[in-house]
Amino acid sequence: MPAARRILGVGGTPASERVRARVSGKSFHTRQTVPAGVKPRSMRGPMVEPIRIARDHARRYLVMRHGLAPPRSLPAEPASVLRVVERLGSVQFDPLEVPGARNHDLVLHARITDYQRAWLDRWLYGPDRRLIEIYNKSLNILPASELPHYRLAWERADAHYQDRILLEQSAVADAILDQIRRDGPLSTASFRHHNQAIDWWWAPTPAARAVMEALFVTGRLGIARREGNRRFYDLTERLFPADLLGRRESEEDALRHRMWSRYRAIGLLRAPGPADVIYGTGSAAERTRRTAELVEAGALLPIEVEGLKGTAYAPAEERPILEAAATAEPPAAVTFLAPLDPFVWDRRLLRELFGFDYLWEVYVPAAKRRWGYYVLPMLFGDRLVGRIEPRRDKASQDLRILNIWFEDGFGPMEEPDFVPALAEALRAYHAFVGGRRVVWPRSRLGRQLAGAMRRFEA
């Protein structure tokens, strides 16, 4: 019996073909759910014993549950966007488009065949708004149906800003709301007469922009559409149904759902988790209690990974994926991961489970960067084997590979199946971001890989 199967505490029967089918790309049809309330402790069942798994089993499970085994396997259709967001719960929005695409689009491209940005825009800004931009740890794209759990973010922001900027700049706020109510969606460009600089989040900001952002984070305005990075705001009640906006959860249920969303996004998270991941989920004692409640309610599975300290937790609905990962081998495919993909949120887990030390250096001064400005981790099967820095050159329209790095002990030219897998990943990426041609760096490794790509494609 394989070691991974022997360690897994769910019985010794190998995963059936039926289970394997469920954990393919089609598994993204599964909707992750969590109980709205939790029974009093006296009414709950016995404590759940942790499942013990091997390290390689844990790696395979993560790759499979993230829809990366193989990558780009969901159907080429708008509905696939909803499947990804419903599985992960949160997809982090970031406007930087340095490599030819934004972070959230890279997350979707990694999982969806021939992904198109218009598919996401359809669900965010079209007449059938199934997704919403709202704060959950950061600005995230979430299922709109879960808004009642997240409107707590609006209420907390309202309590903070109502007696600050929205009081100090009440005349600007009233003018913005009146004009949007009369004229429909507008951007800050329509309010340039309110351009006096005021102190705002990171730097002095024109009053109209700061006030519109305050009205957005408090839920008075929503993003009707984007043109590039320019937001067009409208009244929230004109963007979402009244019955959805009228529903809310208790603060306790909302915070428990937030805690659940972090486990749901990463797929395997140890308590208490990294500070940037658990931000906004309560105190340490509250997080411990809510995690225990989610376990006892059947929403989370406690898991002990061989060689890792502490108990990790996985969504209980993904137990079939966990079972199949005991023996299933991810295909030899290459994925370029977005820098804010939920797969890489927990950098400690990446170090301890994958042996991969990752820091997104976009905010690191150039002289102190170890790698580059906008670098994407490379996943090969269930291993993080290197990093790549693609850049779409606006002047030449070329897709330039500024640099590529591999982990110690990984030889890309000697590794079976790596070159064709890299060629396929580049083909898909090039088709997604556009451009005339792929240009490799003039380093020895760059020339070797470029030559290998040509031989493979020939």
Sine and cosine of phi, psi and omega as CSV:
sin_phi,cos_phi,sin_psi,cos_psi,sin_omega,cos_omega
0.00,0.00,0.77,-0.64,-0.01,-1.00
-0.85,0.53,0.52,-0.85,-0.04,-1.00
-0.85,0.52,-0.65,0.76,-0.04,-1.00
-0.89,0.46,-0.65,0.76,0.03,-1.00
-0.93,0.36,-0.59,0.80,-0.03,-1.00
-0.92,0.38,-0.59,0.80,-0.02,-1.00
-0.97,0.25,-0.55,0.84,-0.03,-1.00
-0.90,0.43,0.83,-0.56,-0.06,-1.00
-1.00,0.00,0.75,0.66,-0.01,-1.00
-0.78,-0.63,0.41,0.91,0.01,-1.00
0.99,-0.11,0.29,-0.96,-0.14,-0.99
-0.98,-0.19,0.10,1.00,-0.03,-1.00
-0.96,0.27,0.80,-0.59,0.02,-1.00
-0.87,0.50,0.45,-0.89,0.02,-1.00
-0.89,0.46,0.72,-0.70,-0.02,-1.00
-0.99,0.15,0.20,-0.98,0.05,-1.00
-0.89,0.45,-0.52,0.85,0.01,-1.00
-0.90,0.44,-0.70,0.72,0.02,-1.00
-0.91,0.41,-0.66,0.75,0.01,-1.00
-0.86,0.50,-0.63,0.78,0.02,-1.00
-0.90,0.44,-0.59,0.81,-0.03,-1.00
-0.92,0.38,-0.44,0.90,-0.06,-1.00
-0.99,-0.15,0.15,0.99,0.13,-0.99
-0.98,0.20,-0.19,-0.98,0.02,-1.00
-0.82,0.57,-0.47,0.88,-0.02,-1.00
-0.92,0.40,-0.29,0.96,-0.02,-1.00
-0.90,0.43,-0.24,0.97,0.01,-1.00
-0.96,0.30,-0.07,1.00,0.16,-0.99
-0.94,0.35,-0.39,0.92,-0.05,-1.00
-0.93,0.38,0.76,-0.65,0.02,-1.00
-1.00,-0.09,0.84,-0.54,0.04,-1.00
-0.96,0.28,0.77,-0.64,-0.03,-1.00
-0.78,-0.62,0.35,-0.94,0.07,-1.00
-0.59,-0.81,0.64,-0.77,0.00,-1.00
-0.85,0.53,0.65,-0.76,0.02,-1.00
-0.93,0.36,-0.53,0.85,0.01,-1.00
-0.74,-0.67,0.20,-0.98,-0.02,-1.00
-0.79,-0.61,0.67,-0.74,0.00,-1.00
-0.91,0.42,0.47,-0.88,0.13,-0.99
-0.84,0.54,0.50,-0.87,-0.10,-0.99
-0.80,0.59,-0.62,0.78,-0.06,-1.00
-0.91,0.41,-0.31,0.95,-0.03,-1.00
-0.99,-0.16,-0.04,1.00,-0.06,-1.00
-1.00,0.08,0.30,-0.95,0.02,-1.00
-0.98,0.18,-0.14,-0.99,0.00,-1.00
-0.92,0.39,0.35,-0.94,0.03,-1.00
-0.87,0.50,0.57,-0.82,-0.04,-1.00
-1.00,0.04,0.79,-0.61,0.03,-1.00
-0.97,0.24,0.66,-0.75,0.01,-1.00
-0.91,0.42,0.52,-0.85,0.14,-0.99
-1.00,0.02,0.72,-0.69,-0.01,-1.00
-0.97,-0.25,0.79,-0.62,-0.01,-1.00
-0.71,-0.70,0.37,-0.93,0.05,-1.00
-0.98,0.21,0.29,-0.96,-0.03,-1.00
-0.89,0.45,-0.71,0.71,-0.02,-1.00
-0.91,0.40,-0.53,0.85,0.09,-1.00
-0.89,0.46,-0.70,0.71,0.01,-1.00
-0.89,0.47,-0.65,0.76,0.03,-1.00
-0.89,0.45,-0.70,0.71,-0.01,-1.00
-0.90,0.44,-0.66,0.75,0.03,-1.00
-0.86,0.51,-0.72,0.69,-0.04,-1.00
-0.89,0.46,-0.69,0.72,0.00,-1.00
-0.89,0.45,-0.65,0.76,-0.02,-1.00
-0.94,0.34,-0.71,0.70,-0.07,-1.00
-0.94,0.35,-0.39,0.92,0.05,-1.00
-0.99,0.11,0.05,1.00,0.02,-1.00
0.95,0.31,0.52,0.85,-0.05,-1.00
-0.90,-0.43,0.32,0.95,-0.02,-1.00
-0.72,-0.69,0.98,0.18,0.04,1.00
-1.00,0.05,0.23,-0.97,0.09,-1.00
-0.96,0.29,0.24,-0.97,0.09,-1.00
0.78,0.63,0.68,0.74,-0.11,-0.99
-0.96,-0.28,-0.21,0.98,0.05,-1.00
-0.95,0.30,0.47,-0.88,-0.05,-1.00
-0.86,0.51,0.51,-0.86,0.01,-1.00
-0.98,0.20,0.98,0.18,-0.04,-1.00
-0.38,-0.92,0.42,-0.91,-0.02,-1.00
-0.85,0.53,-0.56,0.83,-0.04,-1.00
-0.87,0.49,-0.41,0.91,0.01,-1.00
-0.91,0.42,-0.49,0.87,0.06,-1.00
-0.87,0.48,-0.69,0.72,0.01,-1.00
-0.90,0.44,-0.60,0.80,0.00,-1.00
-0.90,0.43,-0.66,0.75,0.00,-1.00
-0.91,0.41,-0.74,0.68,-0.05,-1.00
-0.91,0.40,-0.61,0.79,0.02,-1.00
-0.93,0.37,-0.59,0.80,0.04,-1.00
-0.93,0.37,-0.76,0.65,-0.08,-1.00
-0.99,0.15,-0.41,0.91,0.01,-1.00
0.99,0.15,-0.67,0.74,-0.02,-1.00
-0.66,-0.75,0.77,-0.64,0.15,-0.99
-0.85,-0.53,0.88,-0.47,-0.15,-0.99
-0.95,0.32,0.78,-0.63,0.02,-1.00
-1.00,0.03,0.75,-0.66,0.11,-0.99
-0.59,-0.81,0.76,-0.65,-0.13,-0.99
-0.99,0.17,-0.26,0.97,-0.04,-1.00
-0.87,0.49,0.71,-0.70,-0.07,-1.00
-0.81,-0.59,0.57,0.82,-0.11,-0.99
-0.86,0.51,-0.73,0.68,-0.06,-1.00
-1.00,0.10,0.19,0.98,-0.03,-1.00
0.98,-0.21,-0.05,1.00,0.02,-1.00
-0.41,-0.91,0.32,-0.95,0.02,-1.00
-1.00,-0.02,0.32,-0.95,-0.07,-1.00
-0.79,0.61,-0.77,0.64,-0.08,-1.00
-0.91,0.42,-0.55,0.84,0.07,-1.00
-0.94,0.35,-0.57,0.82,0.06,-1.00
-0.91,0.41,-0.61,0.79,0.06,-1.00
-0.86,0.51,-0.70,0.71,-0.03,-1.00
-0.96,0.29,-0.64,0.77,0.03,-1.00
-0.86,0.52,-0.59,0.80,-0.03,-1.00
-0.91,0.41,-0.30,0.96,-0.12,-0.99
-0.87,-0.48,-0.23,0.97,-0.14,-0.99
-0.85,-0.52,0.76,-0.66,0.06,-1.00
-0.88,0.48,0.78,-0.62,0.09,-1.00
0.76,0.65,0.69,0.72,-0.02,-1.00
-0.83,0.56,0.63,-0.78,0.06,-1.00
-0.83,-0.55,0.68,-0.73,-0.02,-1.00
-0.86,0.51,-0.51,0.86,-0.02,-1.00
-0.89,0.46,-0.43,0.90,0.01,-1.00
-0.91,0.40,-0.67,0.74,0.06,-1.00
-0.92,0.39,-0.69,0.72,-0.01,-1.00
-0.86,0.51,-0.56,0.83,0.01,-1.00
-0.85,0.52,-0.70,0.71,-0.07,-1.00
-0.99,0.14,-0.40,0.92,0.03,-1.00
-1.00,0.07,-0.61,0.79,-0.20,-0.98
-0.80,-0.60,-0.05,1.00,-0.02,-1.00
-0.99,0.15,-0.03,-1.00,-0.03,-1.00
-0.91,0.42,-0.47,0.88,0.03,-1.00
-0.97,-0.25,0.99,0.12,-0.09,-1.00
-0.98,0.19,0.98,-0.19,0.00,-1.00
-0.99,-0.15,-0.15,0.99,0.00,-1.00
-0.79,-0.61,0.35,-0.94,-0.03,-1.00
-0.60,-0.80,0.55,-0.84,0.13,-0.99
-1.00,-0.09,0.87,-0.50,-0.02,-1.00
-0.41,-0.91,0.32,-0.95,-0.06,-1.00
-0.99,0.12,0.80,-0.60,0.12,-0.99
-0.51,-0.86,1.00,-0.01,-0.15,-0.99
0.99,0.14,-0.66,0.75,0.05,-1.00
-0.32,-0.95,-0.13,-0.99,0.06,-1.00
-0.95,0.31,0.89,-0.46,-0.08,-1.00
-0.80,-0.60,0.40,-0.92,0.15,-0.99
-1.00,-0.10,0.85,-0.53,-0.09,-1.00
-0.78,-0.62,0.35,-0.94,0.14,-0.99
-0.89,0.46,0.78,-0.63,-0.02,-1.00
-0.88,0.48,-0.48,0.88,0.00,-1.00
-0.89,0.46,-0.34,0.94,-0.01,-1.00
-1.00,-0.07,0.13,0.99,0.00,-1.00
-0.79,0.62,-0.67,0.74,-0.01,-1.00
-0.82,0.58,-0.47,0.88,0.04,-1.00
-0.98,0.22,-0.46,0.89,-0.14,-0.99
-0.97,-0.25,-0.11,0.99,0.02,-1.00
-0.91,0.41,-0.20,0.98,0.14,-0.99
-0.82,0.57,-0.56,0.83,0.05,-1.00
-0.88,0.47,-0.65,0.76,0.05,-1.00
-0.89,0.46,-0.72,0.69,-0.09,-1.00
-0.91,0.41,-0.64,0.77,0.02,-1.00
-0.93,0.37,-0.65,0.76,0.04,-1.00
-0.91,0.42,-0.62,0.78,0.01,-1.00
-0.89,0.46,-0.68,0.74,0.02,-1.00
-0.90,0.45,-0.51,0.86,-0.03,-1.00
-0.99,0.17,-0.69,0.72,-0.17,-0.99
-1.00,-0.07,-0.28,0.96,-0.09,-1.00
-0.88,0.48,-0.60,0.80,-0.01,-1.00
-0.99,-0.13,0.17,0.99,0.02,-1.00
-0.88,-0.48,-0.96,-0.28,-0.12,-0.99
-0.89,0.45,-0.61,0.79,-0.06,-1.00
-0.96,0.28,-0.31,0.95,0.15,-0.99
-1.00,0.03,-0.73,0.69,-0.02,-1.00
-0.90,0.44,-0.56,0.83,-0.02,-1.00
-0.92,-0.40,0.63,0.78,-0.08,-1.00
-0.88,0.47,-0.59,0.81,0.01,-1.00
-0.91,0.42,-0.65,0.76,0.05,-1.00
-0.91,0.41,-0.70,0.72,0.00,-1.00
-0.88,0.48,-0.70,0.71,0.01,-1.00
-0.89,0.46,-0.67,0.74,0.00,-1.00
-0.90,0.44,-0.65,0.76,0.00,-1.00
-0.91,0.42,-0.75,0.66,-0.02,-1.00
-0.90,0.45,-0.65,0.76,0.00,-1.00
-0.90,0.44,-0.70,0.72,-0.05,-1.00
-0.94,0.34,-0.63,0.78,0.05,-1.00
-0.92,0.40,-0.64,0.77,0.03,-1.00
-0.87,0.49,-0.58,0.82,-0.04,-1.00
-0.99,0.11,-0.67,0.75,-0.19,-0.98
-0.96,-0.28,-0.18,0.98,-0.04,-1.00
1.00,-0.05,-0.24,-0.97,-0.12,-0.99
-0.84,0.55,0.73,-0.68,-0.01,-1.00
-0.66,-0.75,0.42,-0.91,0.08,-1.00
-0.96,-0.29,0.01,-1.00,0.02,-1.00
-0.89,0.45,-0.36,0.93,-0.01,-1.00
-0.88,0.47,-0.40,0.92,-0.01,-1.00
-0.99,0.17,-0.09,1.00,-0.09,-1.00
-0.78,-0.62,0.62,0.78,-0.04,-1.00
-0.94,0.35,-0.27,0.96,0.06,-1.00
-0.96,0.29,-0.20,0.98,0.11,-0.99
-0.96,-0.29,0.86,0.51,-0.14,-0.99
-0.96,-0.29,0.20,0.98,0.06,-1.00
-0.90,0.43,0.66,-0.75,-0.08,-1.00
-0.98,0.19,0.69,-0.72,0.09,-1.00
-0.75,-0.66,0.36,-0.93,0.04,-1.00
-0.93,0.36,0.76,-0.65,-0.01,-1.00
-0.66,-0.75,-0.40,-0.92,-0.26,-0.97
-0.82,0.57,-0.84,0.55,-0.09,-1.00
-0.89,-0.45,-0.34,0.94,-0.09,-1.00
-0.29,-0.96,0.28,-0.96,0.11,-0.99
-0.81,0.58,0.70,-0.71,-0.15,-0.99
-0.67,-0.74,0.59,-0.81,0.08,-1.00
-0.81,0.59,0.65,-0.76,-0.12,-0.99
-0.83,0.55,-0.68,0.74,-0.05,-1.00
-0.88,0.47,-0.68,0.73,0.00,-1.00
-0.90,0.43,-0.71,0.71,-0.01,-1.00
-0.89,0.46,-0.68,0.74,-0.01,-1.00
-0.92,0.40,-0.66,0.75,0.03,-1.00
-0.90,0.44,-0.62,0.79,0.05,-1.00
-0.92,0.40,-0.62,0.78,0.05,-1.00
-0.90,0.43,-0.65,0.76,0.04,-1.00
-0.92,0.39,-0.49,0.87,0.05,-1.00
-0.95,0.31,-0.75,0.66,-0.06,-1.00
-0.95,0.32,-0.31,0.95,0.07,-1.00
-1.00,-0.06,-0.02,1.00,0.10,-1.00
1.00,0.05,0.08,1.00,0.04,-1.00
-0.97,0.25,-0.59,0.81,0.05,-1.00
-0.89,-0.46,0.48,-0.88,0.14,-0.99
-0.81,-0.58,0.22,-0.98,0.00,-1.00
-1.00,0.04,0.93,-0.36,-0.01,-1.00
-0.97,0.25,-0.60,0.80,0.04,-1.00
-0.21,-0.98,0.19,-0.98,0.11,-0.99
-0.80,-0.60,0.63,-0.78,0.17,-0.99
-0.86,-0.51,0.98,-0.19,-0.21,-0.98
0.92,0.39,-0.80,-0.60,0.06,-1.00
-0.99,-0.14,0.11,0.99,0.01,-1.00
-1.00,0.08,0.82,-0.57,0.02,-1.00
-1.00,0.01,0.66,-0.75,0.16,-0.99
-0.92,-0.39,0.88,-0.48,-0.10,-0.99
-0.99,-0.14,0.51,-0.86,0.13,-0.99
-0.65,-0.76,0.21,-0.98,0.07,-1.00
-0.89,0.45,0.71,-0.70,-0.05,-1.00
-0.85,0.53,-0.61,0.79,-0.03,-1.00
-0.92,0.39,-0.26,0.97,0.07,-1.00
-1.00,-0.03,-0.12,0.99,-0.05,-1.00
-0.98,-0.21,-0.49,0.87,-0.08,-1.00
-0.75,-0.66,0.48,-0.87,-0.05,-1.00
-0.87,0.49,0.53,-0.85,-0.04,-1.00
-0.89,0.46,-0.60,0.80,-0.04,-1.00
-0.93,0.38,-0.54,0.84,0.06,-1.00
-0.94,0.34,-0.70,0.71,-0.01,-1.00
-0.93,0.37,-0.42,0.91,-0.04,-1.00
-0.99,0.14,-0.22,0.98,-0.02,-1.00
-1.00,-0.05,0.58,-0.81,0.10,-1.00
-0.52,-0.86,0.39,-0.92,0.06,-1.00
-0.97,-0.24,0.33,-0.94,0.09,-1.00
-0.89,0.45,0.35,-0.94,0.01,-1.00
-0.86,0.51,-0.63,0.77,0.00,-1.00
-0.90,0.43,-0.72,0.69,0.02,-1.00
-0.91,0.40,-0.59,0.81,0.02,-1.00
-0.91,0.42,-0.67,0.74,0.00,-1.00
-0.95,0.32,-0.55,0.83,0.07,-1.00
-0.91,0.41,-0.63,0.78,0.03,-1.00
-0.91,0.41,-0.62,0.78,0.07,-1.00
-0.87,0.50,-0.70,0.71,0.03,-1.00
-0.87,0.49,-0.70,0.72,0.03,-1.00
-0.87,0.50,-0.61,0.79,-0.05,-1.00
-0.89,0.45,-0.51,0.86,0.00,-1.00
-0.94,0.33,-0.69,0.72,0.07,-1.00
-0.90,0.45,-0.63,0.78,-0.03,-1.00
-0.91,0.40,-0.62,0.79,-0.04,-1.00
-0.94,0.34,-0.73,0.68,-0.09,-1.00
-0.99,0.13,-0.63,0.78,0.03,-1.00
0.99,-0.11,-0.40,0.92,0.02,-1.00
-0.39,-0.92,0.98,-0.22,-0.14,-0.99
-0.72,-0.69,0.75,-0.66,0.08,-1.00
-1.00,0.02,0.63,-0.78,0.09,-1.00
-0.98,0.19,0.63,-0.77,0.10,0.99
-1.00,0.08,-0.19,0.98,-0.02,-1.00
1.00,0.01,0.29,-0.96,0.01,-1.00
-0.89,0.47,0.53,-0.85,-0.07,-1.00
-0.85,0.53,-0.65,0.76,-0.04,-1.00
-0.95,0.31,-0.38,0.93,0.02,-1.00
-0.99,0.14,-0.65,0.76,-0.10,-1.00
-1.00,-0.02,0.03,1.00,-0.03,-1.00
-0.79,0.61,0.74,-0.67,0.07,-1.00
1.00,0.08,0.25,0.97,-0.03,-1.00
-0.93,-0.37,0.19,0.98,0.06,-1.00
0.96,-0.28,-0.03,-1.00,0.00,-1.00
-0.96,0.29,0.17,-0.99,0.01,-1.00
-0.86,0.51,-0.69,0.73,0.00,-1.00
-0.91,0.42,-0.63,0.78,0.00,-1.00
-0.93,0.37,-0.63,0.77,0.02,-1.00
-0.91,0.42,-0.66,0.75,0.03,-1.00
-0.88,0.48,-0.71,0.70,0.00,-1.00
-0.90,0.44,-0.70,0.72,-0.04,-1.00
-0.93,0.37,-0.58,0.81,0.06,-1.00
-0.89,0.45,-0.70,0.72,0.04,-1.00
-0.88,0.48,-0.63,0.78,0.02,-1.00
-0.91,0.42,-0.65,0.76,0.02,-1.00
-0.91,0.41,-0.59,0.81,0.07,-1.00
-0.91,0.41,-0.75,0.66,-0.06,-1.00
-0.94,0.35,-0.43,0.90,0.06,-1.00
-0.99,0.15,-0.09,1.00,0.03,-1.00
1.00,0.05,0.22,0.98,0.00,-1.00
-1.00,0.01,-0.46,0.89,-0.03,-1.00
-0.83,-0.56,0.55,-0.84,0.13,-0.99
-0.96,-0.27,0.82,-0.58,0.13,-0.99
-0.97,0.23,0.70,-0.71,-0.09,-1.00
-0.70,-0.71,0.71,-0.70,0.12,-0.99
-0.94,-0.33,0.85,-0.52,-0.03,-1.00
-0.99,-0.16,0.77,-0.64,-0.02,-1.00
-0.78,0.62,0.84,-0.55,0.07,-1.00
1.00,0.05,-0.13,0.99,0.02,-1.00
-0.97,-0.25,0.69,-0.73,0.03,-1.00
-0.98,0.21,0.62,-0.78,0.09,-1.00
1.00,0.04,0.36,-0.93,0.04,-1.00
-1.00,0.02,0.72,-0.69,0.09,-1.00
-0.98,-0.21,0.24,-0.97,-0.03,-1.00
-0.71,-0.70,0.64,-0.77,0.01,-1.00
-0.79,-0.62,0.49,-0.87,0.07,-1.00
-0.85,0.53,0.76,-0.65,-0.08,-1.00
-0.90,0.44,-0.49,0.87,0.01,-1.00
-0.91,0.41,-0.26,0.97,-0.03,-1.00
-1.00,-0.10,0.25,0.97,0.03,-1.00
-0.85,0.52,-0.64,0.77,0.08,-1.00
-0.85,0.52,-0.59,0.80,0.05,-1.00
-0.92,0.38,-0.67,0.74,0.03,-1.00
-0.87,0.50,-0.67,0.74,0.01,-1.00
-0.91,0.41,-0.72,0.70,-0.02,-1.00
-0.90,0.43,-0.53,0.85,-0.03,-1.00
-0.94,0.35,-0.20,0.98,0.03,-1.00
-0.89,0.46,-0.54,0.84,-0.07,-1.00
-0.81,-0.59,-0.36,0.93,-0.07,-1.00
-0.95,0.30,0.66,-0.75,0.06,-1.00
-0.97,-0.25,0.82,-0.57,0.07,-1.00
-0.87,0.49,0.59,-0.80,0.03,-1.00
-0.89,0.47,0.40,-0.92,-0.01,-1.00
-0.98,0.19,0.96,0.27,-0.02,-1.00
-0.85,-0.52,0.46,-0.89,0.01,-1.00
-0.96,-0.28,0.68,-0.73,0.07,-1.00
-0.80,-0.61,0.72,-0.70,0.19,-0.98
-1.00,-0.06,0.90,-0.45,-0.08,-1.00
-1.00,-0.01,0.66,-0.76,0.09,-1.00
-0.90,0.43,0.51,-0.86,-0.05,-1.00
-0.91,0.42,-0.37,0.93,0.02,-1.00
-0.89,-0.46,0.40,0.92,0.09,-1.00
-0.88,0.47,0.66,-0.75,0.05,-1.00
-0.82,0.57,-0.42,0.91,0.05,-1.00
-0.85,0.52,-0.51,0.86,-0.07,-1.00
-0.94,-0.35,0.21,0.98,0.00,-1.00
-0.86,0.52,-0.69,0.73,-0.09,-1.00
-1.00,-0.06,1.00,-0.03,-0.09,-1.00
-0.93,0.36,-0.47,0.88,0.08,-1.00
-0.91,0.42,-0.66,0.75,0.04,-1.00
-0.89,0.45,-0.63,0.78,0.04,-1.00
-0.87,0.49,-0.68,0.73,0.00,-1.00
-0.91,0.41,-0.73,0.68,-0.15,-0.99
-0.99,0.17,-0.51,0.86,-0.06,-1.00
-0.99,-0.12,-0.60,0.80,-0.06,-1.00
-0.96,-0.30,-0.14,0.99,-0.06,-1.00
0.90,0.43,0.55,0.83,-0.13,-0.99
-0.82,-0.58,0.86,-0.51,-0.02,-1.00
-0.98,-0.17,0.94,-0.33,-0.11,-0.99
-0.85,-0.53,0.75,-0.66,0.14,-0.99
-0.68,-0.73,0.81,-0.59,0.09,-1.00
-0.97,0.25,0.91,-0.42,-0.19,-0.98
-0.99,-0.11,0.34,0.94,-0.04,-1.00
-0.90,0.44,-0.43,0.90,0.01,-1.00
-0.97,-0.25,0.16,0.99,0.02,-1.00
-1.00,-0.04,0.74,-0.67,0.05,-1.00
-0.80,0.59,0.61,-0.79,-0.11,-0.99
-0.80,0.61,-0.65,0.76,-0.06,-1.00
-0.92,0.38,-0.33,0.94,-0.06,-1.00
-0.97,-0.23,0.00,1.00,-0.02,-1.00
-0.96,0.29,0.68,-0.73,0.07,-1.00
-1.00,0.04,-0.54,0.84,-0.07,-1.00
-0.90,-0.43,-0.99,0.12,-0.06,-1.00
-0.22,-0.98,-0.01,-1.00,-0.11,-0.99
-0.93,0.35,-0.79,0.62,-0.07,-1.00
-0.73,-0.69,1.00,0.05,-0.14,-0.99
-0.94,-0.33,0.68,-0.74,-0.02,-1.00
-0.95,-0.30,0.77,-0.63,0.12,-0.99
-0.90,0.44,0.53,-0.85,0.04,-1.00
-0.94,-0.35,0.85,-0.53,0.06,-1.00
-0.98,-0.19,0.77,-0.64,0.04,-1.00
-0.81,-0.59,0.95,-0.31,-0.11,-0.99
0.91,0.42,-0.90,-0.44,0.06,-1.00
-0.90,-0.43,0.45,0.89,0.02,-1.00
-0.84,-0.54,0.65,-0.76,0.17,-0.99
-1.00,-0.02,0.96,-0.29,-0.23,-0.97
-0.96,-0.27,-0.18,0.98,-0.04,-1.00
0.06,-1.00,-0.26,-0.97,-0.05,-1.00
-0.63,-0.77,0.49,-0.87,0.02,-1.00
-0.67,-0.74,0.58,-0.81,0.00,-1.00
-0.86,-0.52,1.00,0.06,0.05,-1.00
-0.99,0.11,0.51,-0.86,0.01,-1.00
-0.55,-0.84,0.85,-0.53,0.07,-1.00
-1.00,0.08,0.91,-0.41,-0.06,-1.00
-0.98,0.19,0.89,-0.46,-0.07,-1.00
-0.93,0.37,-0.54,0.84,-0.04,-1.00
-0.96,0.29,-0.78,0.63,-0.07,-1.00
-1.00,0.01,-0.25,0.97,-0.09,-1.00
0.91,0.40,0.28,0.96,0.06,-1.00
-1.00,0.06,0.47,-0.88,0.20,-0.98
-1.00,-0.09,0.96,-0.29,-0.07,-1.00
-0.99,-0.13,0.74,-0.67,0.17,-0.99
-1.00,-0.05,0.98,-0.17,-0.08,-1.00
-0.91,0.41,-0.59,0.81,0.04,-1.00
-0.24,-0.97,0.31,-0.95,0.07,-1.00
-0.57,-0.82,0.69,-0.72,-0.05,-1.00
-0.77,-0.64,0.55,-0.84,0.06,-1.00
-0.83,-0.56,0.48,-0.88,0.00,-1.00
-0.93,0.38,0.47,-0.88,0.06,-1.00
-0.83,0.55,0.72,-0.70,0.02,-1.00
1.00,-0.01,-0.11,0.99,0.03,-1.00
-0.96,-0.30,0.89,-0.46,0.04,-1.00
-0.97,-0.26,0.97,-0.25,-0.10,-1.00
-0.87,0.49,-0.54,0.84,-0.04,-1.00
-0.99,0.17,-0.36,0.93,-0.03,-1.00
-0.99,-0.12,-0.30,0.95,-0.08,-1.00
-0.97,0.25,0.87,-0.50,0.01,-1.00
-0.85,0.53,0.68,-0.73,0.11,-0.99
0.97,0.25,-0.09,1.00,-0.08,-1.00
-0.95,0.30,-0.72,0.69,-0.07,-1.00
-0.86,0.51,-0.76,0.64,0.05,-1.00
-0.89,0.46,-0.56,0.83,0.03,-1.00
-0.92,0.38,-0.65,0.76,0.05,-1.00
-0.91,0.42,-0.65,0.76,0.02,-1.00
-0.87,0.49,-0.66,0.75,0.01,-1.00
-0.92,0.38,-0.66,0.75,0.03,-1.00
-0.89,0.46,-0.66,0.75,0.03,-1.00
-0.92,0.38,-0.62,0.78,0.04,-1.00
-0.86,0.51,-0.73,0.68,-0.01,-1.00
-0.91,0.42,-0.65,0.76,-0.01,-1.00
-0.92,0.39,-0.68,0.73,0.01,-1.00
-0.88,0.47,-0.66,0.75,0.03,-1.00
-0.90,0.43,-0.56,0.83,-0.04,-1.00
-0.95,0.30,-0.76,0.65,-0.09,-1.00
-1.00,0.03,-0.26,0.96,-0.01,-1.00
0.99,0.15,-0.03,-1.00,-0.02,-1.00
0.84,-0.55,0.34,-0.94,-0.07,-1.00
-0.96,0.27,-0.73,0.68,-0.12,-0.99
-0.39,-0.92,0.24,-0.97,0.09,-1.00
-0.99,-0.13,0.79,-0.61,-0.01,-1.00
-0.91,-0.42,0.85,-0.53,-0.03,-1.00
-1.00,-0.01,0.41,-0.91,0.06,-1.00
-0.92,0.39,0.42,-0.91,-0.06,-1.00
-1.00,0.04,0.51,0.86,0.10,-1.00
-1.00,0.08,0.21,-0.98,0.03,-1.00
-0.86,0.51,-0.72,0.70,0.00,-1.00
-0.91,0.41,-0.64,0.77,0.02,-1.00
-0.87,0.50,-0.68,0.73,0.02,-1.00
-0.92,0.40,-0.62,0.78,0.02,-1.00
-0.89,0.45,-0.72,0.69,-0.03,-1.00
-0.93,0.37,-0.64,0.77,0.04,-1.00
-0.88,0.48,-0.67,0.74,0.02,-1.00
-0.92,0.40,-0.65,0.76,0.02,-1.00
-0.90,0.43,-0.61,0.79,0.05,-1.00
-0.88,0.47,-0.70,0.72,-0.02,-1.00
-0.89,0.45,-0.68,0.73,0.00,-1.00
-0.90,0.44,-0.64,0.77,0.00,-1.00
-0.92,0.40,-0.72,0.70,-0.05,-1.00
-0.94,0.35,-0.45,0.89,0.05,-1.00
-0.94,0.34,0.00,0.00,0.00,0.00
